Amino acid sequence: MLLSALGTVAGLVVGIPLGNLVLVAIQSVGLEFDFVFPWSGLMAAVAVGLVFAALAALIPARQAAKLDIIRALRYE
């Protein structure tokens, strides 16, 4: 979950300025567009990303829960 949250934050920090940069490049060609930032889309993307991270963590967590502790420690 932590990696998913960090990836989401990093994607936002990098993605928003890059989106604006692409918009400036398009405007330099002569096309006019406004930069609109959809906050609802941001919240939906964060929620979906965290839900998928939780679902992806379920299988390894269940496998780890079924292991015998002594056998797991002896493996390493």
All heavy atoms as TSV, in Angstrom:
chain	resi	resn	atom	element	x	y	z
A	1	MET	N	N	0.827	-1.192	0.000
A	1	MET	CA	C	0.000	0.000	0.000
A	1	MET	C	C	0.868	1.252	0.000
A	1	MET	O	O	0.530	2.229	-0.645
A	1	MET	CB	C	-0.916	-0.006	1.224
A	1	MET	CG	C	-2.018	-1.044	1.205
A	1	MET	SD	S	-3.172	-0.854	-0.135
A	1	MET	CE	C	-4.009	0.611	0.334
A	2	LEU	N	N	1.961	1.188	0.749
A	2	LEU	CA	C	2.852	2.344	0.813
A	2	LEU	C	C	3.461	2.630	-0.556
A	2	LEU	O	O	3.525	3.790	-0.979
A	2	LEU	CB	C	3.947	2.112	1.853
A	2	LEU	CG	C	4.936	3.242	2.051
A	2	LEU	CD1	C	4.227	4.494	2.540
A	2	LEU	CD2	C	6.016	2.835	3.024
A	3	LEU	N	N	3.887	1.584	-1.242
A	3	LEU	CA	C	4.460	1.783	-2.581
A	3	LEU	C	C	3.420	2.351	-3.541
A	3	LEU	O	O	3.736	3.196	-4.382
A	3	LEU	CB	C	5.008	0.468	-3.125
A	3	LEU	CG	C	6.302	-0.015	-2.506
A	3	LEU	CD1	C	6.662	-1.387	-3.056
A	3	LEU	CD2	C	7.414	0.966	-2.754
A	4	SER	N	N	2.198	1.888	-3.420
A	4	SER	CA	C	1.133	2.412	-4.276
A	4	SER	C	C	0.871	3.883	-3.990
A	4	SER	O	O	0.700	4.681	-4.912
A	4	SER	CB	C	-0.140	1.600	-4.061
A	4	SER	OG	O	-1.192	2.174	-4.773
A	5	ALA	N	N	0.842	4.248	-2.725
A	5	ALA	CA	C	0.611	5.648	-2.358
A	5	ALA	C	C	1.763	6.529	-2.839
A	5	ALA	O	O	1.533	7.622	-3.373
A	5	ALA	CB	C	0.433	5.776	-0.850
A	6	LEU	N	N	2.995	6.048	-2.665
A	6	LEU	CA	C	4.147	6.829	-3.138
A	6	LEU	C	C	4.150	6.959	-4.660
A	6	LEU	O	O	4.475	8.021	-5.204
A	6	LEU	CB	C	5.447	6.188	-2.659
A	6	LEU	CG	C	5.733	6.315	-1.175
A	6	LEU	CD1	C	6.974	5.512	-0.798
A	6	LEU	CD2	C	5.897	7.766	-0.773
A	7	GLY	N	N	3.792	5.893	-5.347
A	7	GLY	CA	C	3.705	5.950	-6.807
A	7	GLY	C	C	2.625	6.905	-7.282
A	7	GLY	O	O	2.804	7.619	-8.269
A	8	THR	N	N	1.513	6.933	-6.565
A	8	THR	CA	C	0.437	7.851	-6.919
A	8	THR	C	C	0.873	9.293	-6.728
A	8	THR	O	O	0.650	10.138	-7.598
A	8	THR	CB	C	-0.808	7.560	-6.064
A	8	THR	OG1	O	-1.218	6.214	-6.290
A	8	THR	CG2	C	-1.947	8.495	-6.412
A	9	VAL	N	N	1.510	9.578	-5.619
A	9	VAL	CA	C	1.988	10.945	-5.356
A	9	VAL	C	C	3.038	11.347	-6.386
A	9	VAL	O	O	3.003	12.459	-6.930
A	9	VAL	CB	C	2.533	11.061	-3.920
A	9	VAL	CG1	C	3.266	12.371	-3.718
A	9	VAL	CG2	C	1.399	10.922	-2.920
A	10	ALA	N	N	3.969	10.436	-6.684
A	10	ALA	CA	C	5.005	10.749	-7.676
A	10	ALA	C	C	4.383	10.979	-9.051
A	10	ALA	O	O	4.799	11.885	-9.789
A	10	ALA	CB	C	6.023	9.617	-7.744
A	11	GLY	N	N	3.386	10.187	-9.400
A	11	GLY	CA	C	2.710	10.370	-10.678
A	11	GLY	C	C	2.005	11.704	-10.771
A	11	GLY	O	O	2.011	12.352	-11.818
A	12	LEU	N	N	1.407	12.140	-9.671
A	12	LEU	CA	C	0.740	13.444	-9.669
A	12	LEU	C	C	1.740	14.587	-9.754
A	12	LEU	O	O	1.546	15.543	-10.498
A	12	LEU	CB	C	-0.105	13.592	-8.408
A	12	LEU	CG	C	-1.324	12.691	-8.330
A	12	LEU	CD1	C	-1.966	12.810	-6.968
A	12	LEU	CD2	C	-2.291	13.037	-9.420
A	13	VAL	N	N	2.826	14.469	-8.994
A	13	VAL	CA	C	3.833	15.529	-8.979
A	13	VAL	C	C	4.464	15.697	-10.360
A	13	VAL	O	O	4.754	16.809	-10.794
A	13	VAL	CB	C	4.899	15.248	-7.902
A	13	VAL	CG1	C	6.106	16.141	-8.039
A	13	VAL	CG2	C	4.280	15.391	-6.511
A	14	VAL	N	N	4.662	14.600	-11.055
A	14	VAL	CA	C	5.281	14.667	-12.377
A	14	VAL	C	C	4.233	14.867	-13.477
A	14	VAL	O	O	4.460	15.605	-14.432
A	14	VAL	CB	C	6.104	13.381	-12.639
A	14	VAL	CG1	C	6.618	13.330	-14.061
A	14	VAL	CG2	C	7.260	13.291	-11.656
A	15	GLY	N	N	3.077	14.235	-13.336
A	15	GLY	CA	C	2.083	14.237	-14.403
A	15	GLY	C	C	1.390	15.567	-14.623
A	15	GLY	O	O	1.121	15.946	-15.762
A	16	ILE	N	N	1.092	16.284	-13.556
A	16	ILE	CA	C	0.385	17.560	-13.712
A	16	ILE	C	C	1.249	18.588	-14.455
A	16	ILE	O	O	0.783	19.190	-15.423
A	16	ILE	CB	C	-0.109	18.073	-12.347
A	16	ILE	CG1	C	-1.192	17.142	-11.808
A	16	ILE	CG2	C	-0.633	19.499	-12.450
A	16	ILE	CD1	C	-1.585	17.411	-10.385
A	17	PRO	N	N	2.512	18.796	-14.056
A	17	PRO	CA	C	3.330	19.740	-14.834
A	17	PRO	C	C	3.594	19.270	-16.273
A	17	PRO	O	O	3.629	20.089	-17.192
A	17	PRO	CB	C	4.641	19.825	-14.061
A	17	PRO	CG	C	4.298	19.401	-12.685
A	17	PRO	CD	C	3.206	18.396	-12.834
A	18	LEU	N	N	3.752	17.964	-16.473
A	18	LEU	CA	C	3.963	17.483	-17.837
A	18	LEU	C	C	2.722	17.684	-18.700
A	18	LEU	O	O	2.828	18.002	-19.886
A	18	LEU	CB	C	4.363	16.009	-17.828
A	18	LEU	CG	C	5.810	15.718	-17.480
A	18	LEU	CD1	C	6.066	14.222	-17.476
A	18	LEU	CD2	C	6.752	16.403	-18.430
A	19	GLY	N	N	1.550	17.505	-18.118
A	19	GLY	CA	C	0.319	17.775	-18.851
A	19	GLY	C	C	0.217	19.230	-19.252
A	19	GLY	O	O	-0.200	19.563	-20.361
A	20	ASN	N	N	0.605	20.106	-18.338
A	20	ASN	CA	C	0.599	21.533	-18.642
A	20	ASN	C	C	1.637	21.857	-19.718
A	20	ASN	O	O	1.396	22.687	-20.592
A	20	ASN	CB	C	0.856	22.341	-17.370
A	20	ASN	CG	C	0.471	23.790	-17.539
A	20	ASN	OD1	O	-0.204	24.159	-18.486
A	20	ASN	ND2	N	0.902	24.611	-16.607
A	21	LEU	N	N	2.790	21.201	-19.678
A	21	LEU	CA	C	3.833	21.414	-20.681
A	21	LEU	C	C	3.363	20.973	-22.066
A	21	LEU	O	O	3.611	21.660	-23.066
A	21	LEU	CB	C	5.098	20.660	-20.281
A	21	LEU	CG	C	6.313	20.853	-21.164
A	21	LEU	CD1	C	6.796	22.298	-21.084
A	21	LEU	CD2	C	7.418	19.909	-20.746
A	22	VAL	N	N	2.676	19.856	-22.137
A	22	VAL	CA	C	2.122	19.399	-23.413
A	22	VAL	C	C	1.089	20.395	-23.931
A	22	VAL	O	O	1.035	20.701	-25.133
A	22	VAL	CB	C	1.511	17.987	-23.264
A	22	VAL	CG1	C	0.686	17.603	-24.484
A	22	VAL	CG2	C	2.595	16.963	-23.015
A	23	LEU	N	N	0.299	20.933	-23.031
A	23	LEU	CA	C	-0.692	21.932	-23.429
A	23	LEU	C	C	-0.014	23.184	-23.988
A	23	LEU	O	O	-0.455	23.737	-24.995
A	23	LEU	CB	C	-1.570	22.296	-22.230
A	23	LEU	CG	C	-2.695	23.269	-22.506
A	23	LEU	CD1	C	-3.696	22.657	-23.466
A	23	LEU	CD2	C	-3.371	23.657	-21.219
A	24	VAL	N	N	1.064	23.619	-23.361
A	24	VAL	CA	C	1.809	24.782	-23.862
A	24	VAL	C	C	2.394	24.479	-25.244
A	24	VAL	O	O	2.369	25.335	-26.134
A	24	VAL	CB	C	2.917	25.183	-22.855
A	24	VAL	CG1	C	3.871	26.187	-23.465
A	24	VAL	CG2	C	2.295	25.718	-21.577
A	25	ALA	N	N	2.888	23.253	-25.434
A	25	ALA	CA	C	3.432	22.879	-26.738
A	25	ALA	C	C	2.341	22.883	-27.802
A	25	ALA	O	O	2.569	23.324	-28.935
A	25	ALA	CB	C	4.084	21.501	-26.656
A	26	ILE	N	N	1.160	22.412	-27.464
A	26	ILE	CA	C	0.047	22.422	-28.415
A	26	ILE	C	C	-0.366	23.857	-28.733
A	26	ILE	O	O	-0.671	24.194	-29.880
A	26	ILE	CB	C	-1.136	21.602	-27.873
A	26	ILE	CG1	C	-0.784	20.122	-27.868
A	26	ILE	CG2	C	-2.400	21.839	-28.682
A	26	ILE	CD1	C	-1.806	19.242	-27.193
A	27	GLN	N	N	-0.353	24.713	-27.715
A	27	GLN	CA	C	-0.725	26.111	-27.937
A	27	GLN	C	C	0.297	26.834	-28.796
A	27	GLN	O	O	-0.038	27.762	-29.519
A	27	GLN	CB	C	-0.904	26.820	-26.597
A	27	GLN	CG	C	-2.153	26.402	-25.858
A	27	GLN	CD	C	-2.255	27.019	-24.483
A	27	GLN	OE1	O	-1.289	27.566	-23.960
A	27	GLN	NE2	N	-3.429	26.921	-23.884
A	28	SER	N	N	1.563	26.414	-28.725
A	28	SER	CA	C	2.583	27.066	-29.548
A	28	SER	C	C	2.390	26.759	-31.032
A	28	SER	O	O	2.863	27.490	-31.890
A	28	SER	CB	C	3.980	26.638	-29.101
A	28	SER	OG	O	4.215	25.278	-29.414
A	29	VAL	N	N	1.690	25.678	-31.343
A	29	VAL	CA	C	1.398	25.326	-32.731
A	29	VAL	C	C	0.260	26.180	-33.269
A	29	VAL	O	O	0.140	26.381	-34.467
A	29	VAL	CB	C	1.064	23.819	-32.836
A	29	VAL	CG1	C	0.637	23.435	-34.238
A	29	VAL	CG2	C	2.225	22.975	-32.385
A	30	GLY	N	N	-0.567	26.693	-32.378
A	30	GLY	CA	C	-1.658	27.552	-32.818
A	30	GLY	C	C	-3.024	27.104	-32.331
A	30	GLY	O	O	-4.008	27.801	-32.538
A	31	LEU	N	N	-3.104	25.953	-31.715
A	31	LEU	CA	C	-4.379	25.476	-31.187
A	31	LEU	C	C	-4.574	26.022	-29.778
A	31	LEU	O	O	-3.649	26.035	-28.982
A	31	LEU	CB	C	-4.415	23.944	-31.170
A	31	LEU	CG	C	-4.283	23.264	-32.527
A	31	LEU	CD1	C	-4.137	21.767	-32.355
A	31	LEU	CD2	C	-5.494	23.574	-33.384
A	32	GLU	N	N	-5.758	26.457	-29.487
A	32	GLU	CA	C	-6.035	27.042	-28.172
A	32	GLU	C	C	-6.862	26.081	-27.315
A	32	GLU	O	O	-7.949	25.668	-27.705
A	32	GLU	CB	C	-6.787	28.365	-28.321
A	32	GLU	CG	C	-5.945	29.476	-28.898
A	32	GLU	CD	C	-4.776	29.861	-27.994
A	32	GLU	OE1	O	-4.929	29.844	-26.762
A	32	GLU	OE2	O	-3.699	30.158	-28.545
A	33	PHE	N	N	-6.301	25.712	-26.184
A	33	PHE	CA	C	-6.997	24.893	-25.198
A	33	PHE	C	C	-6.752	25.496	-23.830
A	33	PHE	O	O	-5.711	26.095	-23.577
A	33	PHE	CB	C	-6.482	23.448	-25.204
A	33	PHE	CG	C	-6.820	22.688	-26.449
A	33	PHE	CD1	C	-5.852	22.459	-27.417
A	33	PHE	CD2	C	-8.088	22.192	-26.643
A	33	PHE	CE1	C	-6.142	21.753	-28.552
A	33	PHE	CE2	C	-8.390	21.485	-27.786
A	33	PHE	CZ	C	-7.424	21.254	-28.746
A	34	ASP	N	N	-7.695	25.295	-22.928
A	34	ASP	CA	C	-7.527	25.752	-21.553
A	34	ASP	C	C	-7.072	24.581	-20.691
A	34	ASP	O	O	-7.470	23.437	-20.910
A	34	ASP	CB	C	-8.856	26.285	-20.982
A	34	ASP	CG	C	-9.303	27.552	-21.691
A	34	ASP	OD1	O	-8.417	28.308	-22.151
A	34	ASP	OD2	O	-10.525	27.769	-21.779
A	35	PHE	N	N	-6.241	24.884	-19.690
A	35	PHE	CA	C	-5.810	23.855	-18.752
A	35	PHE	C	C	-6.878	23.719	-17.674
A	35	PHE	O	O	-7.127	24.643	-16.913
A	35	PHE	CB	C	-4.461	24.226	-18.122
A	35	PHE	CG	C	-3.930	23.167	-17.200
A	35	PHE	CD1	C	-3.426	21.990	-17.704
A	35	PHE	CD2	C	-3.944	23.345	-15.828
A	35	PHE	CE1	C	-2.936	21.004	-16.868
A	35	PHE	CE2	C	-3.451	22.372	-14.984
A	35	PHE	CZ	C	-2.952	21.204	-15.505
A	36	VAL	N	N	-7.521	22.582	-17.657
A	36	VAL	CA	C	-8.574	22.310	-16.675
A	36	VAL	C	C	-8.131	21.113	-15.857
A	36	VAL	O	O	-7.785	20.066	-16.410
A	36	VAL	CB	C	-9.918	22.008	-17.370
A	36	VAL	CG1	C	-10.984	21.679	-16.355
A	36	VAL	CG2	C	-10.334	23.177	-18.224
A	37	PHE	N	N	-8.124	21.280	-14.551
A	37	PHE	CA	C	-7.705	20.193	-13.671
A	37	PHE	C	C	-8.925	19.619	-12.963
A	37	PHE	O	O	-9.514	20.263	-12.109
A	37	PHE	CB	C	-6.695	20.704	-12.648
A	37	PHE	CG	C	-6.099	19.615	-11.821
A	37	PHE	CD1	C	-5.144	18.785	-12.352
A	37	PHE	CD2	C	-6.531	19.406	-10.524
A	37	PHE	CE1	C	-4.603	17.761	-11.601
A	37	PHE	CE2	C	-5.989	18.392	-9.763
A	37	PHE	CZ	C	-5.036	17.570	-10.302
A	38	PRO	N	N	-9.315	18.389	-13.291
A	38	PRO	CA	C	-10.504	17.795	-12.674
A	38	PRO	C	C	-10.177	17.159	-11.312
A	38	PRO	O	O	-9.557	16.104	-11.242
A	38	PRO	CB	C	-10.928	16.729	-13.682
A	38	PRO	CG	C	-9.659	16.339	-14.362
A	38	PRO	CD	C	-8.796	17.573	-14.379
A	39	TRP	N	N	-10.552	17.830	-10.263
A	39	TRP	CA	C	-10.275	17.311	-8.918
A	39	TRP	C	C	-11.013	16.003	-8.668
A	39	TRP	O	O	-10.497	15.116	-7.974
A	39	TRP	CB	C	-10.648	18.343	-7.864
A	39	TRP	CG	C	-9.693	19.484	-7.855
A	39	TRP	CD1	C	-9.885	20.706	-8.430
A	39	TRP	CD2	C	-8.388	19.516	-7.293
A	39	TRP	NE1	N	-8.787	21.496	-8.255
A	39	TRP	CE2	C	-7.839	20.779	-7.555
A	39	TRP	CE3	C	-7.620	18.598	-6.607
A	39	TRP	CZ2	C	-6.576	21.146	-7.128
A	39	TRP	CZ3	C	-6.356	18.960	-6.191
A	39	TRP	CH2	C	-5.845	20.222	-6.456
A	40	SER	N	N	-12.211	15.859	-9.223
A	40	SER	CA	C	-12.951	14.609	-9.034
A	40	SER	C	C	-12.226	13.445	-9.718
A	40	SER	O	O	-12.196	12.329	-9.195
A	40	SER	CB	C	-14.372	14.744	-9.563
A	40	SER	OG	O	-14.346	15.051	-10.941
A	41	GLY	N	N	-11.623	13.707	-10.864
A	41	GLY	CA	C	-10.835	12.682	-11.549
A	41	GLY	C	C	-9.609	12.292	-10.759
A	41	GLY	O	O	-9.213	11.120	-10.732
A	42	LEU	N	N	-8.994	13.272	-10.114
A	42	LEU	CA	C	-7.833	12.998	-9.266
A	42	LEU	C	C	-8.215	12.084	-8.112
A	42	LEU	O	O	-7.528	11.093	-7.835
A	42	LEU	CB	C	-7.258	14.313	-8.731
A	42	LEU	CG	C	-6.192	14.179	-7.660
A	42	LEU	CD1	C	-4.884	13.774	-8.283
A	42	LEU	CD2	C	-6.066	15.464	-6.905
A	43	MET	N	N	-9.313	12.394	-7.448
A	43	MET	CA	C	-9.758	11.576	-6.315
A	43	MET	C	C	-10.134	10.164	-6.776
A	43	MET	O	O	-9.827	9.188	-6.095
A	43	MET	CB	C	-10.947	12.232	-5.613
A	43	MET	CG	C	-10.608	13.517	-4.938
A	43	MET	SD	S	-9.358	13.214	-3.672
A	43	MET	CE	C	-8.502	14.758	-3.708
A	44	ALA	N	N	-10.766	10.060	-7.926
A	44	ALA	CA	C	-11.133	8.743	-8.449
A	44	ALA	C	C	-9.883	7.932	-8.796
A	44	ALA	O	O	-9.819	6.728	-8.500
A	44	ALA	CB	C	-12.021	8.891	-9.676
A	45	ALA	N	N	-8.887	8.563	-9.389
A	45	ALA	CA	C	-7.653	7.859	-9.744
A	45	ALA	C	C	-6.918	7.370	-8.505
A	45	ALA	O	O	-6.404	6.245	-8.474
A	45	ALA	CB	C	-6.755	8.769	-10.576
A	46	VAL	N	N	-6.867	8.199	-7.477
A	46	VAL	CA	C	-6.214	7.800	-6.227
A	46	VAL	C	C	-6.974	6.639	-5.596
A	46	VAL	O	O	-6.364	5.649	-5.151
A	46	VAL	CB	C	-6.114	9.002	-5.258
A	46	VAL	CG1	C	-5.699	8.555	-3.875
A	46	VAL	CG2	C	-5.141	10.032	-5.801
A	47	ALA	N	N	-8.286	6.714	-5.560
A	47	ALA	CA	C	-9.085	5.648	-4.957
A	47	ALA	C	C	-8.923	4.335	-5.723
A	47	ALA	O	O	-8.724	3.273	-5.118
A	47	ALA	CB	C	-10.550	6.064	-4.910
A	48	VAL	N	N	-8.991	4.393	-7.045
A	48	VAL	CA	C	-8.849	3.179	-7.850
A	48	VAL	C	C	-7.453	2.590	-7.682
A	48	VAL	O	O	-7.288	1.365	-7.545
A	48	VAL	CB	C	-9.157	3.479	-9.335
A	48	VAL	CG1	C	-8.738	2.336	-10.234
A	48	VAL	CG2	C	-10.630	3.770	-9.509
A	49	GLY	N	N	-6.434	3.432	-7.662
A	49	GLY	CA	C	-5.070	2.941	-7.474
A	49	GLY	C	C	-4.880	2.245	-6.139
A	49	GLY	O	O	-4.252	1.184	-6.057
A	50	LEU	N	N	-5.437	2.804	-5.082
A	50	LEU	CA	C	-5.297	2.190	-3.766
A	50	LEU	C	C	-6.118	0.906	-3.650
A	50	LEU	O	O	-5.692	-0.051	-2.999
A	50	LEU	CB	C	-5.674	3.190	-2.678
A	50	LEU	CG	C	-4.718	4.381	-2.536
A	50	LEU	CD1	C	-5.214	5.337	-1.465
A	50	LEU	CD2	C	-3.301	3.919	-2.232
A	51	VAL	N	N	-7.277	0.858	-4.291
A	51	VAL	CA	C	-8.079	-0.371	-4.269
A	51	VAL	C	C	-7.348	-1.487	-5.005
A	51	VAL	O	O	-7.274	-2.624	-4.514
A	51	VAL	CB	C	-9.475	-0.121	-4.884
A	51	VAL	CG1	C	-10.189	-1.416	-5.197
A	51	VAL	CG2	C	-10.307	0.725	-3.945
A	52	PHE	N	N	-6.766	-1.184	-6.159
A	52	PHE	CA	C	-6.020	-2.207	-6.885
A	52	PHE	C	C	-4.780	-2.653	-6.112
A	52	PHE	O	O	-4.399	-3.819	-6.153
A	52	PHE	CB	C	-5.634	-1.726	-8.283
A	52	PHE	CG	C	-6.744	-1.845	-9.283
A	52	PHE	CD1	C	-7.059	-0.784	-10.110
A	52	PHE	CD2	C	-7.475	-2.998	-9.396
A	52	PHE	CE1	C	-8.082	-0.893	-11.030
A	52	PHE	CE2	C	-8.508	-3.126	-10.319
A	52	PHE	CZ	C	-8.805	-2.068	-11.141
A	53	ALA	N	N	-4.136	-1.743	-5.400
A	53	ALA	CA	C	-2.984	-2.114	-4.580
A	53	ALA	C	C	-3.400	-3.057	-3.461
A	53	ALA	O	O	-2.706	-4.032	-3.165
A	53	ALA	CB	C	-2.325	-0.867	-4.008
A	54	ALA	N	N	-4.530	-2.784	-2.842
A	54	ALA	CA	C	-5.020	-3.658	-1.775
A	54	ALA	C	C	-5.378	-5.037	-2.326
A	54	ALA	O	O	-5.070	-6.063	-1.710
A	54	ALA	CB	C	-6.222	-3.023	-1.088
A	55	LEU	N	N	-6.015	-5.072	-3.499
A	55	LEU	CA	C	-6.349	-6.361	-4.108
A	55	LEU	C	C	-5.100	-7.143	-4.496
A	55	LEU	O	O	-5.047	-8.366	-4.344
A	55	LEU	CB	C	-7.243	-6.141	-5.335
A	55	LEU	CG	C	-8.654	-5.650	-5.048
A	55	LEU	CD1	C	-9.386	-5.354	-6.359
A	55	LEU	CD2	C	-9.423	-6.659	-4.221
A	56	ALA	N	N	-4.087	-6.453	-4.989
A	56	ALA	CA	C	-2.846	-7.120	-5.373
A	56	ALA	C	C	-2.091	-7.655	-4.155
A	56	ALA	O	O	-1.326	-8.612	-4.275
A	56	ALA	CB	C	-1.955	-6.158	-6.156
A	57	ALA	N	N	-2.299	-7.066	-3.002
A	57	ALA	CA	C	-1.615	-7.513	-1.791
A	57	ALA	C	C	-2.317	-8.684	-1.116
A	57	ALA	O	O	-1.736	-9.334	-0.250
A	57	ALA	CB	C	-1.499	-6.354	-0.814
A	58	LEU	N	N	-3.548	-8.980	-1.495
A	58	LEU	CA	C	-4.298	-10.047	-0.830
A	58	LEU	C	C	-3.690	-11.429	-1.040
A	58	LEU	O	O	-3.583	-12.205	-0.088
A	58	LEU	CB	C	-5.751	-10.045	-1.312
A	58	LEU	CG	C	-6.646	-8.984	-0.704
A	58	LEU	CD1	C	-8.035	-9.064	-1.321
A	58	LEU	CD2	C	-6.721	-9.123	0.788
A	59	ILE	N	N	-3.299	-11.764	-2.244
A	59	ILE	CA	C	-2.773	-13.104	-2.526
A	59	ILE	C	C	-1.482	-13.367	-1.757
A	59	ILE	O	O	-1.382	-14.382	-1.059
A	59	ILE	CB	C	-2.604	-13.319	-4.041
A	59	ILE	CG1	C	-3.979	-13.322	-4.713
A	59	ILE	CG2	C	-1.868	-14.628	-4.335
A	59	ILE	CD1	C	-3.926	-13.329	-6.217
A	60	PRO	N	N	-0.469	-12.494	-1.811
A	60	PRO	CA	C	0.738	-12.759	-1.024
A	60	PRO	C	C	0.475	-12.763	0.483
A	60	PRO	O	O	1.091	-13.532	1.219
A	60	PRO	CB	C	1.687	-11.616	-1.402
A	60	PRO	CG	C	1.197	-11.104	-2.686
A	60	PRO	CD	C	-0.269	-11.344	-2.701
A	61	ALA	N	N	-0.448	-11.933	0.941
A	61	ALA	CA	C	-0.751	-11.903	2.372
A	61	ALA	C	C	-1.399	-13.207	2.821
A	61	ALA	O	O	-1.073	-13.731	3.889
A	61	ALA	CB	C	-1.655	-10.723	2.689
A	62	ARG	N	N	-2.299	-13.738	2.019
A	62	ARG	CA	C	-2.926	-15.018	2.377
A	62	ARG	C	C	-1.919	-16.154	2.351
A	62	ARG	O	O	-1.951	-17.043	3.195
A	62	ARG	CB	C	-4.084	-15.316	1.441
A	62	ARG	CG	C	-5.281	-14.461	1.722
A	62	ARG	CD	C	-6.444	-14.880	0.885
A	62	ARG	NE	N	-7.582	-14.030	1.200
A	62	ARG	CZ	C	-8.821	-14.374	0.988
A	62	ARG	NH1	N	-9.099	-15.540	0.445
A	62	ARG	NH2	N	-9.791	-13.557	1.305
A	63	GLN	N	N	-1.023	-16.135	1.375
A	63	GLN	CA	C	0.006	-17.172	1.316
A	63	GLN	C	C	0.925	-17.081	2.528
A	63	GLN	O	O	1.303	-18.098	3.103
A	63	GLN	CB	C	0.820	-17.050	0.033
A	63	GLN	CG	C	0.047	-17.458	-1.202
A	63	GLN	CD	C	0.827	-17.223	-2.475
A	63	GLN	OE1	O	1.837	-16.524	-2.486
A	63	GLN	NE2	N	0.345	-17.794	-3.572
A	64	ALA	N	N	1.284	-15.870	2.925
A	64	ALA	CA	C	2.151	-15.705	4.085
A	64	ALA	C	C	1.438	-16.114	5.368
A	64	ALA	O	O	2.070	-16.646	6.290
A	64	ALA	CB	C	2.611	-14.252	4.180
A	65	ALA	N	N	0.152	-15.887	5.443
A	65	ALA	CA	C	-0.599	-16.247	6.649
A	65	ALA	C	C	-0.702	-17.756	6.815
A	65	ALA	O	O	-0.801	-18.249	7.939
A	65	ALA	CB	C	-1.986	-15.626	6.600
A	66	LYS	N	N	-0.651	-18.509	5.730
A	66	LYS	CA	C	-0.762	-19.962	5.803
A	66	LYS	C	C	0.554	-20.642	6.151
A	66	LYS	O	O	0.568	-21.815	6.486
A	66	LYS	CB	C	-1.280	-20.504	4.472
A	66	LYS	CG	C	-2.713	-20.133	4.194
A	66	LYS	CD	C	-3.146	-20.663	2.852
A	66	LYS	CE	C	-4.557	-20.212	2.524
A	66	LYS	NZ	N	-4.979	-20.663	1.191
A	67	LEU	N	N	1.676	-19.931	6.064
A	67	LEU	CA	C	2.984	-20.540	6.317
A	67	LEU	C	C	3.191	-20.810	7.797
A	67	LEU	O	O	2.758	-20.042	8.657
A	67	LEU	CB	C	4.106	-19.616	5.833
A	67	LEU	CG	C	4.346	-19.525	4.347
A	67	LEU	CD1	C	5.443	-18.504	4.062
A	67	LEU	CD2	C	4.734	-20.871	3.773
A	68	ASP	N	N	3.873	-21.896	8.052
A	68	ASP	CA	C	4.320	-22.169	9.408
A	68	ASP	C	C	5.497	-21.241	9.711
A	68	ASP	O	O	6.429	-21.123	8.905
A	68	ASP	CB	C	4.746	-23.631	9.523
A	68	ASP	CG	C	5.202	-23.994	10.911
A	68	ASP	OD1	O	4.703	-23.398	11.880
A	68	ASP	OD2	O	6.091	-24.884	11.016
A	69	ILE	N	N	5.473	-20.596	10.847
A	69	ILE	CA	C	6.480	-19.568	11.160
A	69	ILE	C	C	7.874	-20.174	11.186
A	69	ILE	O	O	8.820	-19.585	10.640
A	69	ILE	CB	C	6.148	-18.899	12.500
A	69	ILE	CG1	C	4.832	-18.141	12.386
A	69	ILE	CG2	C	7.276	-17.962	12.934
A	69	ILE	CD1	C	4.341	-17.588	13.680
A	70	ILE	N	N	8.044	-21.319	11.785
A	70	ILE	CA	C	9.385	-21.920	11.897
A	70	ILE	C	C	9.907	-22.307	10.526
A	70	ILE	O	O	11.078	-22.087	10.215
A	70	ILE	CB	C	9.331	-23.117	12.854
A	70	ILE	CG1	C	8.985	-22.595	14.255
A	70	ILE	CG2	C	10.629	-23.891	12.839
A	70	ILE	CD1	C	8.974	-23.564	15.345
A	71	ARG	N	N	9.057	-22.877	9.676
A	71	ARG	CA	C	9.496	-23.232	8.324
A	71	ARG	C	C	9.845	-21.977	7.517
A	71	ARG	O	O	10.800	-21.975	6.741
A	71	ARG	CB	C	8.415	-24.017	7.607
A	71	ARG	CG	C	8.279	-25.431	8.138
A	71	ARG	CD	C	7.263	-26.205	7.370
A	71	ARG	NE	N	7.730	-26.406	5.998
A	71	ARG	CZ	C	6.923	-26.664	4.982
A	71	ARG	NH1	N	5.613	-26.721	5.183
A	71	ARG	NH2	N	7.392	-26.827	3.783
A	72	ALA	N	N	9.091	-20.917	7.701
A	72	ALA	CA	C	9.364	-19.673	6.965
A	72	ALA	C	C	10.685	-19.063	7.419
A	72	ALA	O	O	11.456	-18.572	6.587
A	72	ALA	CB	C	8.230	-18.683	7.186
A	73	LEU	N	N	10.950	-19.086	8.713
A	73	LEU	CA	C	12.220	-18.525	9.202
A	73	LEU	C	C	13.393	-19.400	8.801
A	73	LEU	O	O	14.489	-18.908	8.536
A	73	LEU	CB	C	12.165	-18.365	10.722
A	73	LEU	CG	C	11.239	-17.270	11.233
A	73	LEU	CD1	C	11.169	-17.310	12.743
A	73	LEU	CD2	C	11.692	-15.916	10.765
A	74	ARG	N	N	13.196	-20.685	8.748
A	74	ARG	CA	C	14.272	-21.615	8.368
A	74	ARG	C	C	14.597	-21.502	6.899
A	74	ARG	O	O	15.709	-21.775	6.476
A	74	ARG	CB	C	13.825	-23.038	8.707
A	74	ARG	CG	C	14.986	-23.954	8.961
A	74	ARG	CD	C	14.512	-25.309	9.360
A	74	ARG	NE	N	14.221	-25.285	10.799
A	74	ARG	CZ	C	13.525	-26.194	11.428
A	74	ARG	NH1	N	13.002	-27.203	10.764
A	74	ARG	NH2	N	13.331	-26.111	12.708
A	75	TYR	N	N	13.629	-21.062	6.084
A	75	TYR	CA	C	13.831	-20.923	4.641
A	75	TYR	C	C	14.896	-19.897	4.323
A	75	TYR	O	O	15.726	-20.097	3.453
A	75	TYR	CB	C	12.504	-20.538	3.975
A	75	TYR	CG	C	12.616	-20.318	2.491
A	75	TYR	CD1	C	12.745	-21.395	1.623
A	75	TYR	CD2	C	12.594	-19.040	1.952
A	75	TYR	CE1	C	12.846	-21.210	0.260
A	75	TYR	CE2	C	12.690	-18.846	0.581
A	75	TYR	CZ	C	12.820	-19.930	-0.256
A	75	TYR	OH	O	12.916	-19.736	-1.601
A	76	GLU	N	N	14.929	-18.806	5.025
A	76	GLU	CA	C	15.924	-17.760	4.772
A	76	GLU	C	C	17.169	-18.126	5.508
A	76	GLU	O	O	18.219	-17.821	5.339
A	76	GLU	CB	C	15.402	-16.390	5.232
A	76	GLU	CG	C	14.250	-15.885	4.399
A	76	GLU	CD	C	14.628	-15.529	2.975
A	76	GLU	OE1	O	15.744	-15.030	2.752
A	76	GLU	OE2	O	13.823	-15.782	2.078
